[in-house]
Amino acid sequence: MNNHWLNTLKFMMKCIHIEYQIPLYLVDQHAVLIEEYPAQNFNPLYTSKSEGLQLLTKHIQGKYPLIHATNFVEQYLIIPLHSYPDAITDENASSDANRNVSASDLSSTVHTTSTTLAGALIAGPFFNAIVPEELIKGIIVDHQLSFRQQDEVWAFYKKVPLISKERIYNAAVMIYFMLYQQELDIAELIQHNLHIPATSIHRVYLDSIPRLASSESLTHHENDPEYSASDRYHHNPEMERVFLQYIREGRKEDLIQWELGFPTEKLGVLSKKSLLRNEKNLGICSVTLVTRAAMDGGVNAEIAYTLSDFYIQAVEECENPAQVHMTTQRCNADFVDRVLEGQKQRYSHEVNLTRHYIFSHLYEPIHLQDLAKETKLNADYLSQLFKKEIGCSPVVYIQQQRIDEAKKLISLSHYSLAEISTLLQFHDQSYFTKIFKRYTGVTPKQYQKNRTGGERMGVGVF
């Protein structure tokens, strides 16, 4: 690694630390530490800093930045560094002293030659949701730590910053651009990290209007690894209801968006004696709730219960928290796919297209002619077909979905009622109030005031 490139990386590490307040480590292809900023203690649960860095670099695959959650619940952003052509090695640089190699020169050569791993830039640890003290106590119990080790662990976790997923993904894109002067497609980055089809990610992440306000960067020192959605919402019945509604309705793209942009929550605790046992208990609860939601969505009961038993057994056989998270994510995806398959059989292709278009354009004007164009049907005929299969006209269905979306925004975002009204295409706030009350029985202000009342205000807690 030539000196110019190394100096560039050192400067980047300082800039990133100032912005995100997280430590950074530069390692070579053998995970040997080259540089760190600032110098500080690593997670004491590892036998050494060297061991921790070795384990983190094992997860690198290809060129994409990786957000990795460890079995100790903290997370790291890992940026692969690729080898440089001979023209910019130290030897050639010394033999051609008159050549001035800029960062852009380096970036262009990196992507036109070999992509052999030459090292990695590791940023972390950080958390993206709040972890109760009980979970840290569970880690201590799992590893039978001495009193001195326990003090070190508590001191370490209290220093870890809480940063939203959105900011971390944006940081990954920014660092990648600083390294290579190439704009990384954030949809591909998310696909690589979540293993979700890129076609779904592109629409969800690049949507110009966010469905729900993302959590801002926080400096709280507690955490969340990649928990399943239901686990995260343990303390918020409305968030859980929304998540299960997406499963029930087969709304996979909305489920993906929810996974990416949910507000920071405090994690549920179902075992104070062991982190792994807590993860398994939460995973089993998640599987149970998702199973019921999928059955409500039309999945055959026998198939649903068979799948439920399979995933609960798979959770029990997991050997670490990361395996539990992966298992519950597979469970969510499996059930929502089966709901979608059932919808294809239950509704005509044209009605499914119409529903999908409506879900995807709630924040935009939707006209019957738009739906007719999407389905290639006559507008009147489409309206009749939709009412026959769904039970209401497309216009009424759009209103219902927008009011459901308004309820989520009122409960889970920081938008004002006027902003929500405008976002959801109601021409004035009085009309919004009228339609909202028609479907909920209360005004938006009453709903906002009593949104914690759940069932009392007709929200319902699943």
N, C-alpha and C positions, 0 to 999 in steps of 0.2 A: 504494500500500500504506500503510494508516494506521499511525500510530505505535504504537497498542496492539497491533495484529497483529504488527508488526515486533519489538516488545519481547518478545512471547510466543515468537516464533520464536527470538530470540537466547537466551532462557532455555532453551528446549528443546535447542538446539544444545549448550549447555554441559553439560546433564544427559546427553545421549546420548554426548558425548565422554568424560565421566567413567566411564560404564558400559562403553563399547566401545573406548575409546582409539583412535578413528578421527577424522580431520579431517572437518569439515562445511562445506559451501558453500551459501549462499543466493543464487540468481540470479533475474533477472526473466524475462519472456517472451522476451526477446532473448538470453538466456544471459549477460547482463551481471552481473558480480559485485556483489552488494549487501552481503554480510556473509560472513565466514569465521571459523571457530573450531576450533582456534587458527590463527593466521597461520603458514604454513610453505610451503616450496618444493613446487611441483607436480612431477609426473613429468618429469624433464629430457628425456625422449624427445620430448615435445611442444615445439613452438617457443615456446609461452607458456602460461601458466595459462588465458588467455582462449580459446586454441584448444582446449585440452583440455575445458573446460566447454562450449564450443559443440558439440563432437563428442558429448559425453555426452547433452546435451539433445535431440539429434536422434533419439534412440532412444525418446523418450517416446511412448506410445500410450494414449490414454484416461485413466482415473482411477487405474489400478492402479499401485502401486509396482513398480519394475523392478530386477532384479539383472542388471547388465550386465558381461560380461567383455570387456575391450579386447584389441586385438591385441598389447598389451605385457604380457599375462597377469594384470594386476591387475584387481580387480573393484570396482564401485561400486553402492551402493543409491541409486536415484533415486526421489524422491517428488514427483509432480506437485502443483503448487499451482494451484487454480482461481480464477477471477476472482470478485470480491465484488459484490453489488448496489450500486446508487448510494447506498443508505441508509447504507452504512458506509465510503464514500470519505472521504478527508481533507477535501474541501470540505464535505460534509454534517456531518462530525464537528465542524468548526470552527463551523458555523452553528448547531449544536445542542449546545452545550457541556454542557448539563445531562444529556445522555443518557450512561449508563454502558454501554459495549459490552463484554460479557464474551466469553471464548473460546467458550463454548457458543452465544452469539448468532451469532458469526461462523460456527461450524460449521453451524448449522441453516440459515443463509441460503446458504451455499456449495452445499448439496445440494438446495436448492429453486429455484435460479435457474440462471444460465448455468454451463457447465462449460468455458468458454474458458480455455486455459492462461494463467496469470498469472505463472508462474515455476516454480521447482523447488528442492527441498531435496536436496542431493547428499551422501551419506555415503561416505567411502572415501579412499584405496584400502584394500582388505583382500584376503587370500587365504583360501581354504577348504581347501587341501591344500598339501602341502610340494613346493616346486620345487627340484630340484637346482641347484647352481651352474652346471652345464653348460648349462642352458637359458638362464640369464641371459647366459652367455658367447655363446650363439647369437644372442641379441638384439643384443649388442654387435657381433658379426661382421656380422649382417644390415644394420646401420645405419652401419657403417664409422666408428665413433666415435673421436675423438681421445683421448689419454691423460687429459686433464682431464675430458672428457665421460664417460669410462669410470668415473672415480672418483666422479663425481656420480651415475651410474646405480647403482653398487654401494651408495653411501650411502643412496640412496632406497629400494632394495629391502630393505635390512637393517632399515629402520624400519617396514615394512608388517606389521601384525599378522595373525595367523592366527586366523580365527573360523569355527566350524562353520556349515554351511548352516542347520541348525536354528535357531541363535541369530540368524542374519541374517533369516530369515523371521519369527521372533518379533519382532525389532526393527522390521521393516517394519510389522507389525500394530500394535505399540505406538505407533510414531510416527504412523501414520494415525489412531489413536484420539485421541492427544494433539492432533492438528490439528483433527479434525472431530467428536470425540465420537461416532463411529460405529464399531461393531465390524466390522472387515473379515473376510469369510469367507476363512480361510487356504487353503481348497481352491481357491477362485476365484483367489487370488493365485498359487498354484503352477501352476494351469492356464494362467494368463496368461503366466507366465515359461517354462514348459516345453512349452506347446502340447500338453497332454494332455487327453483328454476328462474333463470334471468328474466324471462318474459314477465313474470309476476313482479319481480323486484323493480324493473324499470318503471312500471306504471305507479307502483306504490311509493317508492322513494322520491321520484322526480315530480310527483304531484305538486302543482304550484300552491295549493291551499292545504295546509296540514289539517288532518282530521281532529287531532287533539294537540294541545300545546305541549311541546317537549319540555322536560325539566331543564332548568337552567343549571349552569355549573355551580356546584355547591362545595363547601369546604368542610362538611360534616365528616367525621372519621369513623364510619361504619360501612358495611358493604353488601354486595350481592354478586355471586357468580352467575352463570347462565342458567337460572332457574326456569322451570316451565311457567307459563303465564299464570295459571291458577295459583301456583305457589306464591308468586310475587304479590298477588292481590289478597292475600290471606286476611289483611286487616281492613279491606275496603270492599264491602259487599257489592257496591255499584260497579266497581272495576271487574269483579268476578262475574257479575251478571252480563256485562258487555262481552267479556271474553267467551263465555258460554253461549251467548247469543250468536256470535260469529261461527262457532262450531255447529250450533243447531241449524243455522241457515246456510251452511256450506260456503261461507264468505271467506275464502282462503286468502285473498289479497288483503282484505281488511284485517284479517288475523295477523298477517305478516307486518302490516303497518303498525298495528297495535304493539307487536313484539318490539319494534324498532323505536317507538316513540312514547311508551307509557311513562306517566309521571313517576318520580321516585317514591318508593313505598318502603315501609319497614317490613322485613321478612317475618313470616310466621315461624313459631317455635313449637314443635310437637315432641321434642325430646331434648332435655337439658343435660343429658349424660353423654351424648355422643353426637358429633356432627354428622357422621354417616347415617346413623339411625334416624336423625332428624330429617335428612335428605330423603331417605327411603319412605318415612311416614308421609312427608309432604307429597312425594311422588305418587304414592298409593292413593292419597286423597284426590290428587289431580286426575289420575286415571279413572277413578270412580265418578267424579263429576263430569268429565268429558264423555264417559260412556253413556250416562243418562242424557246428556245434551244431544249426543248423536242419535240416540233412540227417539228422542222428541223430534229430531230432524228426519226421521223415517228409516233409519238403519234397523234391519231385522233384529229383534231382541236376542234370538239365539246366537246370531253372529256377533252381536255387540258384547254379550256376556262371555263368549268364547275368547274374543279379543281382549276383553278386560282381564280375564284370568291369565292370559298369556303375558300381558304387559306388567301385571302385578308381580307375577313370578319372575319376570325379567328384572324388575326393580329390585326384588329381594336378592337376586343373584349378583347384583352390581358390587364391585369391590371398592369403589371410591365415588366421591360426589360427582365427578365429571361424567362417569358412566350413567349415573342416575339422571343427570340433566339430558344427556343424549337420548336415553330411553323414553323419557316423558315427551321430548320434542318429536320423536318418531311416532309416539302414540297420538299426539295432537294431529300431526300430518295425516296419519293413517285414517283416523276417524273423520276428519273434515273431507278427505278424498272420497270416502264411502258415502257421506252425505251428498256430496256433489254428484256422484254416480247415480244415487237414487233420484236426485232431482232431474237428471237427464231422462230418466225413465218415466218420472211422474208428470213432468211438464213437456210441452212441445219444444223443439229447438228454438222456435221464434220467441216463445215466452221466456225461456232461459236467457236468450240474448237480450231481451228487453229488461229483465231484472238486473242482469249484469251491467247493462248500460246505465241504468238508474243508480245503482250502487256506486258506480265509478264517476258519476257526474252530479252528485248531490249539491256541490258547491257552484254549479254552473246552471245557466238557464236550460231547461229541458222542455221541448215541445213535442207534441204528438208526431209532427212531421219528422223530427229527428229520430224518433223510435221507428217510424215507418221506413225511413231510409236505412237504418241499421239492420232491420230485418228483411228489407226488400218486399214488404207487404203494403197493401193499401191501408191507409190510416184507420178508416172505419172498420175494416175487417180485423186489423190488429187489435183495436179497442174491444171488439166483441169477443175475440179469441182470448184475450187477456182476462176479461171479466169472467168468462166461462171457466177458465182454469184456476184463476187466483181468487175470484169472488168479489172483486172490485175493479173499477176502471183504472187505467194507468195514472190518471190525474190524481185520484184518491190515494193510490199506492205511493206516488211520489210525495204527497203531503205527509202520509204516515211515516215514511222513511225519514223525511226531513225533521219531523217532530221527534222521532227517536234519536236522530243525530243531535238535535238541539238539547235534548235531555242529557246526553253524554257530555256535551260541551258545557252545559250549566254546572254539572256535577264535578267534572274532571278537568276543566280548563280555567284560565283566568280571563277569558273574554267577557265583555259586558253583554247585557241582553241586546243592546242596540247593535253591537258588532256581530253577535250570533244571528240576529235577524237579517242583517245585510249579507253575511257569509252564505246563508242558506236560501238566498234569493227571494225573501219576502219583501214586497215593495214598500211596506212601511211597518212600523212597530205595532200599530194598532191591529193591523191585519194579522201579523204574527201572533199577537196575543189572542185574537179570536180563534185562529186555527189551532193554536196550542191548547186552549181550553176545551175546544171541541173534542180533542183526542185524549186529553188527560184529566179533564174535569176541574183543573185549576189553572190559574194564570202563570206565566213564566216567573213573575216575582214571587208568587206563593210557593211555586216549586223550588225556586232558588233558596228561599228562606227556610224551607223544610226538607231540603234534599237529603239530609241525614236521616229523615224519618222513614225512608225506604218504602215499606208496604203501606204506610199511612197515606203517602202521596201517590199511591198507585204505581210506584216504580217496580216494586216486587223484588225480593231477594231470593235468588235461586236456591 
